[in-house]
Amino acid sequence: MAQDAQQVMLAHSWGEDTDPSGYWMSEKLDGVRAYFDGQNFYSRAGNRFHAPPFFSKHLPKDQPLDGELWLGRGRFQQCISVVKNQKVDRADEWTGMTYLVFDAPKLNMVYEKRLEYLKSIMPIYGNDKMPASPSSPSFSPTSTVKIPPYARLVPAQKCKSKAHLLQELKHVQDHGGEGIMLRAPRSRYEFRRSKTLLKVKTFFDEEAIVLARVKGSGKNSHRMGHLEVKTPDGRTFSVGSGFTDAQRDKPPKVGAIITYKFQELSNKLTPRFPIFLGERIDIKWEDYCKTYTAPTLKAATSANVVSLLKQKSLIFQDGDDKDVNGKDTKAKGFLDGDDEDPSDEDSTGDSDLDTPKSVSSPSTSTSSSSKTDTTSSAVSTPSRKRAATGASSRVVMSDSDDDDDSSATKSRQPACKYGASCYRRNPDHLKQFSHPNKRAKS
């Protein structure tokens, strides 16, 4: 039912003070959350997804399922495009979709028993062979089960240790995945945000509402350069990176909800270098605001992110692919993510495509004006053409660097916390922070 879909179980973020040993690990998917009530698929906002009849063939009619509609790693926007279309003549677009199931919400049993049930009605993703029938007499033998053609169970495995968790996180993110989900052993399904379900990522992602679409400059002078957005607690800032050309030509409208990602907050608690991930059609702003918890500077620079990035041979460092027992476990990715490079940022524009409308945030008393001033948090980046030619492309890396070049930056920047492992390449970041042992390309 639509009401149950609006109350699906949501996760908290994992912190390093929680020992993951014994938890069930599965990949965090970048699809569209979908609750199947036995007949129809519903979004978290309670809206029905008009899947063609063949897509739900052989799914249980008497046991609701919780999962995600998924096209593959890095294909969130394509997935959104398919599920929001209600035209019958485009039903063939669903043939590339998979309903990846990770729980049975109404089955009043511990997670291990719910997992056992799911294994009895559908194959695990990546293995179309049905597992042996569960020993429990409460489940039908798998030999009588008709395999659903478009649904698969999300693989789950027991976590052995923190090192094991980080190893799996590395494999997933190396191949375009988002992160890892942790489920507490013997936990029950809860129709709310629960401490028994945790998400593990090396970046944060959040939602914001669009206040204005601002025209760009240079190659984007004829289209959107960045969006001005607002969080439920009233913080405003610009998002100008991560857009494709098609998205800049037809950007999200004022009042739309977008998802963005970032790795750290500024001292003003605005995200540094936020990257656009996609537009959300499956949630309502009012509902999101009710459950929103504002990030803190301490949380955004906590061990949950920083120490993960500093683990040698685990996240961004080069190293061998060995498991906790020393065996070779190099994973093979089946789909590469297609996000734009984080350095692909454009200068903010100076004229509005849309004048922002008044957008209220139920959880805050801060009201938005018809023109939002985000000067303090906007990211202004020189065009790539200018950065590639001229003095601004050279960055002083450390006190021991040779600064004889007259075009070199004269000031001494604080060291970037990620050092030589930093993935950022945009000029503004390189100007602001030094990267010891990492030389700029000449």
C-alpha positions as CSV (number, residue, x, y, z in Angstrom):
1,M,0.0,0.0,0.0
2,A,1.1,3.6,-0.6
3,Q,1.0,4.4,3.1
4,D,3.5,1.6,3.9
5,A,5.8,2.8,1.1
6,Q,6.0,6.2,2.8
7,Q,7.3,4.6,6.0
8,V,10.0,2.2,4.7
9,M,13.0,1.5,6.8
10,L,15.7,4.1,6.5
11,A,19.4,4.0,7.6
12,H,21.6,6.0,9.8
13,S,25.3,6.7,8.9
14,W,27.9,4.2,10.3
15,G,30.5,5.5,12.7
16,E,33.8,3.9,13.5
17,D,32.8,3.5,17.1
18,T,30.4,0.8,15.9
19,D,32.1,-2.6,15.4
20,P,30.7,-4.0,12.1
21,S,31.7,-7.6,12.9
22,G,28.7,-9.9,12.5
23,Y,26.6,-7.4,10.6
24,W,25.2,-8.3,7.2
25,M,26.9,-6.4,4.3
26,S,25.3,-5.6,1.0
27,E,25.9,-3.0,-1.7
28,K,24.3,0.4,-1.4
29,L,22.5,0.8,-4.7
30,D,22.0,4.0,-6.7
31,G,18.6,3.1,-8.0
32,V,15.0,4.2,-7.1
33,R,13.5,2.9,-3.8
34,A,10.4,0.9,-4.6
35,Y,7.9,-0.8,-2.3
36,F,6.0,-3.7,-3.9
37,D,2.6,-4.4,-2.2
38,G,1.8,-7.5,-4.2
39,Q,0.3,-5.6,-7.1
40,N,2.0,-2.3,-7.7
41,F,5.3,-0.5,-7.0
42,Y,5.3,2.7,-4.9
43,S,7.8,5.4,-4.2
44,R,8.8,6.7,-0.8
45,A,6.4,9.6,-1.5
46,G,3.5,7.1,-2.0
47,N,3.4,7.6,-5.8
48,R,2.7,4.6,-8.0
49,F,5.3,3.6,-10.5
50,H,3.5,2.4,-13.6
51,A,5.5,-0.7,-14.3
52,P,4.3,-2.9,-17.2
53,P,2.5,-6.1,-16.1
54,F,5.4,-8.4,-17.4
55,F,7.8,-6.7,-15.0
56,S,6.2,-8.0,-11.8
57,K,5.5,-11.5,-13.1
58,H,5.9,-14.2,-10.5
59,L,6.5,-11.7,-7.6
60,P,4.6,-12.8,-4.5
61,K,1.1,-11.4,-4.2
62,D,0.7,-11.9,-0.4
63,Q,4.1,-10.7,0.8
64,P,5.2,-7.1,0.3
65,L,8.8,-6.5,-0.8
66,D,11.3,-3.6,-0.3
67,G,13.9,-3.0,-2.8
68,E,15.2,-0.7,-5.6
69,L,14.4,-0.3,-9.3
70,W,17.9,-0.4,-10.8
71,L,19.5,-0.1,-14.2
72,G,23.1,-0.5,-13.1
73,R,25.9,1.4,-11.3
74,G,26.1,5.1,-12.3
75,R,22.7,5.0,-14.1
76,F,20.5,6.7,-11.5
77,Q,19.3,9.5,-13.9
78,Q,18.4,7.0,-16.6
79,C,16.5,5.0,-14.0
80,I,14.5,8.1,-12.9
81,S,13.7,8.8,-16.6
82,V,12.2,5.3,-17.0
83,V,10.1,5.1,-13.8
84,K,8.6,8.6,-14.1
85,N,7.3,7.9,-17.6
86,Q,3.7,6.5,-17.6
87,K,3.3,6.0,-21.4
88,V,2.3,2.4,-22.3
89,D,4.1,2.5,-25.6
90,R,7.5,2.9,-23.7
91,A,7.1,-0.2,-21.7
92,D,10.0,-1.8,-23.5
93,E,12.3,0.6,-21.5
94,W,11.6,-1.6,-18.5
95,T,13.2,-4.6,-20.0
96,G,16.6,-3.3,-18.9
97,M,15.4,-2.7,-15.4
98,T,15.9,-5.1,-12.4
99,Y,14.0,-5.0,-9.1
100,L,16.7,-5.7,-6.6
101,V,15.1,-6.9,-3.4
102,F,16.7,-6.5,0.0
103,D,13.8,-7.1,2.5
104,A,10.3,-8.4,3.2
105,P,8.8,-5.7,5.5
106,K,5.7,-7.5,6.7
107,L,7.4,-10.8,7.5
108,N,7.5,-10.6,11.3
109,M,10.8,-12.4,11.7
110,V,14.5,-11.6,12.3
111,Y,16.6,-10.6,9.3
112,E,18.2,-14.0,8.8
113,K,14.7,-15.6,8.5
114,R,13.5,-12.9,6.1
115,L,16.6,-13.4,4.0
116,E,15.9,-17.2,4.0
117,Y,12.4,-16.5,2.7
118,L,13.7,-14.2,-0.1
119,K,16.2,-16.8,-1.2
120,S,13.3,-19.2,-1.5
121,I,11.4,-17.1,-4.0
122,M,14.1,-15.6,-6.3
123,P,17.7,-16.0,-7.3
124,I,20.5,-13.9,-5.9
125,Y,21.7,-11.2,-8.3
126,G,24.5,-12.5,-10.4
127,N,23.4,-16.2,-10.0
128,D,20.2,-17.2,-11.8
129,K,20.3,-20.7,-10.2
130,M,17.9,-21.0,-7.3
131,P,19.5,-22.0,-4.0
132,A,18.6,-25.2,-2.2
133,S,15.2,-25.1,-0.5
134,P,15.3,-23.7,3.1
135,S,14.9,-26.3,5.8
136,S,12.2,-24.3,7.5
137,P,8.8,-25.9,6.9
138,S,7.1,-22.5,6.7
139,F,8.5,-21.9,3.3
140,S,7.5,-23.7,0.1
141,P,10.1,-25.8,-1.7
142,T,11.9,-23.8,-4.4
143,S,11.1,-26.5,-7.0
144,T,7.5,-25.2,-7.0
145,V,8.5,-21.5,-7.3
146,K,8.4,-19.7,-10.7
147,I,11.4,-17.5,-11.0
148,P,10.5,-13.8,-11.5
149,P,12.2,-12.7,-14.7
150,Y,13.0,-9.1,-13.5
151,A,13.6,-9.5,-9.8
152,R,16.7,-10.6,-8.0
153,L,17.9,-10.7,-4.4
154,V,20.7,-8.3,-3.3
155,P,23.7,-10.4,-2.2
156,A,24.5,-10.2,1.5
157,Q,27.4,-11.5,3.4
158,K,28.6,-11.5,7.1
159,C,31.2,-8.9,7.9
160,K,34.2,-10.3,9.6
161,S,35.9,-7.1,10.8
162,K,36.4,-3.5,10.1
163,A,39.2,-4.4,7.7
164,H,36.7,-6.7,5.8
165,L,34.2,-3.8,5.6
166,L,36.7,-1.4,4.2
167,Q,37.9,-4.0,1.7
168,E,34.4,-4.5,0.4
169,L,33.8,-0.7,0.4
170,K,36.9,-0.3,-1.8
171,H,35.7,-3.0,-4.3
172,V,32.3,-1.4,-4.6
173,Q,33.5,2.1,-5.1
174,D,36.3,1.1,-7.4
175,H,33.7,-0.2,-9.8
176,G,31.3,2.8,-9.6
177,G,29.1,1.7,-6.6
178,E,27.9,4.0,-3.9
179,G,28.9,2.2,-0.7
180,I,27.9,-0.5,1.7
181,M,24.7,-1.2,3.8
182,L,25.1,-2.9,7.2
183,R,22.2,-4.7,8.8
184,A,22.4,-5.8,12.4
185,P,22.1,-9.6,13.0
186,R,18.7,-10.8,14.2
187,S,17.2,-7.4,13.6
188,R,13.5,-6.7,12.8
189,Y,12.2,-4.6,10.0
190,E,11.2,-1.1,11.3
191,F,9.0,1.3,9.4
192,R,11.2,4.3,10.4
193,R,14.9,5.3,10.4
194,S,16.6,2.6,12.5
195,K,20.0,2.2,14.2
196,T,20.0,-1.4,13.0
197,L,20.5,-0.3,9.4
198,L,23.6,1.7,8.7
199,K,25.1,3.1,5.5
200,V,28.9,3.3,4.9
201,K,30.3,5.8,2.3
202,T,33.4,7.9,1.8
203,F,31.2,10.9,0.9
204,F,28.0,12.4,2.2
205,D,24.9,12.9,0.1
206,E,21.9,15.0,0.9
207,E,18.8,16.6,-0.7
208,A,18.2,20.3,-1.3
209,I,15.4,22.3,-2.9
210,V,16.1,24.5,-5.9
211,L,15.7,28.2,-5.4
212,A,17.1,29.5,-8.7
213,R,18.7,28.5,-11.9
214,V,21.6,30.8,-12.8
215,K,23.0,31.3,-16.3
216,G,26.6,30.3,-16.8
217,S,29.5,32.0,-18.5
218,G,31.9,30.9,-21.2
219,K,30.7,27.7,-22.9
220,N,27.6,27.8,-20.7
221,S,26.7,31.4,-21.3
222,H,23.5,30.3,-23.1
223,R,22.4,27.8,-20.5
224,M,22.4,27.0,-16.8
225,G,25.8,27.4,-15.0
226,H,24.7,26.5,-11.5
227,L,21.8,26.0,-9.2
228,E,21.1,28.0,-6.0
229,V,19.7,25.6,-3.5
230,K,18.5,25.5,0.1
231,T,18.6,22.7,2.8
232,P,15.8,22.0,5.2
233,D,17.6,23.9,8.0
234,G,17.9,27.0,5.8
235,R,21.5,26.9,4.5
236,T,21.9,28.2,1.0
237,F,24.7,27.5,-1.5
238,S,25.4,26.9,-5.2
239,V,25.8,23.5,-7.0
240,G,27.6,23.9,-10.3
241,S,29.4,20.6,-10.9
242,G,28.3,17.2,-12.0
243,F,25.8,18.3,-14.7
244,T,25.8,16.9,-18.2
245,D,25.3,19.2,-21.2
246,A,21.7,17.9,-21.5
247,Q,21.0,18.7,-17.9
248,R,22.4,22.2,-18.3
249,D,20.1,22.7,-21.3
250,K,17.1,21.5,-19.3
251,P,17.9,21.9,-15.6
252,P,15.7,21.0,-12.6
253,K,12.9,23.6,-12.1
254,V,12.6,25.9,-9.2
255,G,11.0,24.0,-6.4
256,A,12.5,20.6,-7.6
257,I,14.4,18.4,-5.1
258,I,17.9,17.5,-6.0
259,T,20.5,15.1,-4.5
260,Y,24.1,16.3,-4.2
261,K,27.3,14.8,-2.7
262,F,30.2,16.3,-0.9
263,Q,33.1,15.2,1.3
264,E,33.4,18.0,3.8
265,L,31.8,21.1,5.2
266,S,33.2,24.6,5.3
267,N,33.4,26.5,8.6
268,K,30.0,28.0,7.7
269,L,28.6,24.5,7.4
270,T,28.0,24.7,3.7
271,P,29.3,21.8,1.6
272,R,32.7,22.3,-0.2
273,F,32.6,21.5,-3.9
274,P,29.1,19.9,-4.0
275,I,28.5,17.7,-7.0
276,F,25.0,17.2,-8.5
277,L,23.8,13.6,-8.6
278,G,20.3,13.8,-9.8
279,E,16.7,15.1,-9.4
280,R,14.4,13.3,-6.9
281,I,10.9,12.5,-7.9
282,D,10.3,9.8,-5.3
283,I,10.1,11.9,-2.2
284,K,8.2,14.9,-0.9
285,W,10.1,17.9,0.5
286,E,7.8,18.2,3.5
287,D,8.4,14.5,4.4
288,Y,12.2,14.9,3.9
289,C,12.3,17.9,6.2
290,K,10.5,16.0,9.0
291,T,13.2,13.4,9.2
292,Y,16.2,15.6,8.3
293,T,19.1,15.9,10.7
294,A,21.5,18.8,9.9
295,P,25.2,17.8,9.6
296,T,27.7,19.2,12.0
297,L,31.3,20.3,11.2
298,K,32.5,17.6,13.6
299,A,30.5,14.8,11.9
300,A,31.5,15.9,8.4
301,T,35.2,15.6,9.3
302,S,34.8,12.6,11.6
303,A,36.7,9.4,11.5
304,N,33.8,8.0,9.4
305,V,35.2,9.8,6.4
306,V,38.7,11.0,7.1
307,S,40.2,7.8,8.5
308,L,38.6,5.7,5.7
309,L,40.3,7.9,3.1
310,K,43.7,7.6,4.9
311,Q,43.6,3.8,5.1
312,K,46.6,2.6,3.0
313,S,45.8,0.3,0.1
314,L,42.1,0.6,0.8
315,I,40.4,3.6,-0.6
316,F,42.4,5.9,-2.9
317,Q,45.9,4.4,-2.5
318,D,47.3,1.9,-4.9
319,G,47.7,-1.6,-3.5
320,D,47.1,-5.3,-4.0
321,D,43.6,-6.8,-3.8
322,K,43.9,-9.2,-0.9
323,D,41.2,-10.2,1.5
324,V,41.6,-10.4,5.2
325,N,43.1,-13.9,4.8
326,G,45.6,-12.8,2.2
327,K,43.8,-14.3,-0.8
328,D,43.4,-12.5,-4.1
329,T,39.9,-11.0,-4.3
330,K,40.2,-8.5,-7.1
331,A,36.6,-7.8,-8.1
332,K,35.3,-7.5,-11.7
333,G,33.0,-4.6,-12.2
334,F,30.1,-5.1,-14.6
335,L,29.2,-1.4,-15.1
336,D,31.3,1.7,-14.8
337,G,29.8,4.8,-13.2
338,D,29.3,7.7,-15.7
339,D,29.4,10.6,-13.3
340,E,31.3,13.6,-14.6
341,D,34.8,14.2,-13.2
342,P,34.6,16.3,-10.0
343,S,36.9,18.8,-11.5
344,D,34.4,19.6,-14.3
345,E,33.1,22.8,-12.6
346,D,32.1,25.9,-14.4
347,S,32.1,29.5,-13.4
348,T,29.0,30.7,-11.7
349,G,26.9,33.0,-14.0
350,D,25.7,36.5,-13.5
351,S,22.2,36.4,-14.7
352,D,19.1,34.3,-13.7
353,L,17.4,31.8,-15.9
354,D,14.6,31.8,-13.4
355,T,13.8,34.3,-10.6
356,P,13.5,32.1,-7.5
357,K,10.1,31.6,-6.0
358,S,9.5,31.6,-2.3
359,V,10.2,28.1,-1.0
360,S,9.5,27.3,2.7
361,S,11.3,24.7,4.8
362,P,8.9,23.2,7.4
363,S,11.7,22.4,9.8
364,T,13.1,26.0,9.9
365,S,11.8,29.5,10.5
366,T,14.3,30.9,7.9
367,S,12.4,32.1,4.9
368,S,13.8,32.4,1.4
369,S,13.7,35.7,-0.4
370,S,13.0,36.2,-4.1
371,K,16.7,36.5,-4.7
372,T,19.0,34.2,-2.6
373,D,22.5,35.6,-1.8
374,T,25.0,32.7,-1.7
375,T,28.1,34.7,-2.3
376,S,29.8,33.3,0.8
377,S,29.3,29.7,-0.3
378,A,29.4,29.9,-4.1
379,V,32.2,28.1,-5.9
380,S,33.8,30.3,-8.6
381,T,36.1,28.3,-10.8
382,P,38.2,29.5,-13.7
383,S,37.3,28.0,-17.0
384,R,39.3,24.9,-18.0
385,K,40.8,26.7,-20.9
386,R,42.3,29.3,-18.8
387,A,43.4,26.9,-16.1
388,A,45.2,24.8,-18.7
389,T,47.2,27.7,-20.0
390,G,48.9,30.3,-17.8
391,A,50.3,30.8,-14.4
392,S,47.2,29.8,-12.5
393,S,47.7,26.2,-13.3
394,R,50.9,25.9,-11.2
395,V,50.4,25.3,-7.5
396,V,53.0,25.5,-4.7
397,M,52.9,22.0,-3.2
398,S,55.1,22.4,-0.1
399,D,57.6,24.6,1.6
400,S,60.4,22.6,-0.1
401,D,59.1,23.2,-3.6
402,D,61.1,25.4,-5.9
403,D,59.3,28.8,-6.1
404,D,61.7,30.4,-8.5
405,D,59.1,30.5,-11.2
406,S,57.8,34.1,-11.2
407,S,54.3,32.8,-11.9
408,A,54.2,30.6,-8.9
409,T,51.7,31.2,-6.1
410,K,53.5,33.3,-3.5
411,S,51.5,32.4,-0.4
412,R,51.9,29.2,1.6
413,Q,48.7,27.2,1.7
414,P,47.6,24.9,4.4
415,A,48.1,21.2,3.5
416,C,45.1,19.3,2.1
417,K,44.1,16.6,4.6
418,Y,44.2,14.0,1.8
419,G,47.7,14.8,0.7
420,A,49.0,13.1,-2.4
421,S,45.9,10.9,-2.4
422,C,43.5,13.9,-3.1
423,Y,41.3,13.2,-6.1
424,R,40.4,16.9,-6.7
425,R,41.8,18.6,-9.7
426,N,39.8,21.9,-9.9
427,P,42.0,25.0,-9.8
428,D,40.3,26.6,-6.8
429,H,41.0,23.7,-4.5
430,L,44.6,23.5,-5.7
431,K,45.1,27.2,-5.1
432,Q,43.7,27.0,-1.5
433,F,45.5,23.9,-0.3
434,S,49.0,22.4,-0.8
435,H,49.5,18.7,-1.7
436,P,52.9,17.5,-0.4
437,N,54.7,15.0,-2.7
438,K,52.1,15.6,-5.5
439,R,53.5,17.7,-8.4
440,A,51.3,19.7,-10.7
441,K,51.5,18.9,-14.4
442,S,53.7,21.2,-16.3
